[in-house]
Amino acid sequence: MFVAVACDFSNDDHRKEISGLLVQYGFKKVQNWVFESTNANDTDLIRLKKDIDRSTDSYDVIRIYQYPMEDTLVISTLENKKWRKIKIIQ
């Protein structure tokens, strides 16, 4: 599965912590605060979301793009400390 993570952080401590976390999970930085992986699986993403949630505050915004996921594009967004999921069906 292809996974991209786009980040908008409220402070430098969160930038350092989350970028290190994403590298630990096998993501590569492809642009400024955009990371990608082709090796992520569902179990890793669940753990990653929990780790991200612990390392952010309500001012951070994180978007995770997953494709294919049940033949759809899934966009998970962490905003105001709440995860929301959007499924886009072909």
C-alpha positions in Angstrom: 0.0 0.0 0.0 1.2 3.5 -0.8 1.0 5.9 2.2 1.9 9.6 2.2 1.9 11.8 5.3 1.6 15.6 5.1 2.3 17.6 8.3 1.6 21.1 9.6 3.2 21.5 13.0 2.6 24.1 15.7 6.2 24.1 17.0 9.7 22.8 16.3 9.6 20.1 19.0 6.7 18.4 17.3 8.5 18.7 13.9 11.6 16.9 15.3 9.6 14.2 17.1 7.2 13.4 14.4 9.8 13.4 11.6 11.9 11.0 13.6 8.9 8.8 14.3 8.0 8.7 10.6 11.6 7.7 9.7 11.4 4.9 12.4 8.3 3.6 10.6 10.2 3.5 7.3 8.9 6.7 5.7 11.2 8.8 3.5 11.0 12.6 3.4 10.1 13.6 -0.2 9.3 17.3 0.4 9.2 19.8 3.2 7.1 18.0 5.8 5.8 15.3 3.4 6.8 11.7 3.9 6.0 8.6 1.8 6.2 4.8 2.1 5.3 1.9 -0.1 5.9 -0.7 2.7 3.4 0.4 5.3 0.7 -2.0 6.5 -2.5 -1.6 8.4 -1.0 -2.7 11.8 1.9 -0.2 11.4 -0.5 2.6 10.5 -2.7 2.0 13.6 0.4 2.2 15.8 1.7 5.2 13.9 -1.5 7.1 14.5 -1.4 6.4 18.2 2.3 7.5 18.4 1.5 10.7 16.4 -1.5 11.4 18.7 0.7 11.2 21.7 3.3 13.6 20.2 1.0 16.4 18.9 -1.3 19.0 20.4 -4.5 20.6 19.1 -2.7 23.0 16.9 -1.0 20.4 14.8 -2.6 19.0 11.6 -1.5 15.6 10.1 -3.0 14.1 7.0 -2.4 10.4 6.0 -3.2 9.4 2.4 -3.6 5.6 1.9 -4.0 3.9 -1.5 -5.3 1.3 -2.3 -7.3 0.6 0.8 -10.3 -1.5 0.0 -10.1 -0.2 -3.6 -10.4 3.3 -2.4 -8.3 6.3 -1.4 -8.5 6.9 2.3 -7.5 10.2 3.8 -7.2 10.3 7.6 -6.8 13.7 9.2 -5.7 14.6 12.7 -7.0 18.1 13.6 -7.9 19.4 17.0 -6.7 16.1 18.5 -9.4 14.1 16.6 -8.9 11.7 13.8 -11.4 11.8 10.9 -11.5 9.5 7.9 -12.7 10.2 4.4 -13.1 7.4 1.8 -13.0 8.3 -1.9 -14.5 5.5 -4.0 -13.5 5.2 -7.7 
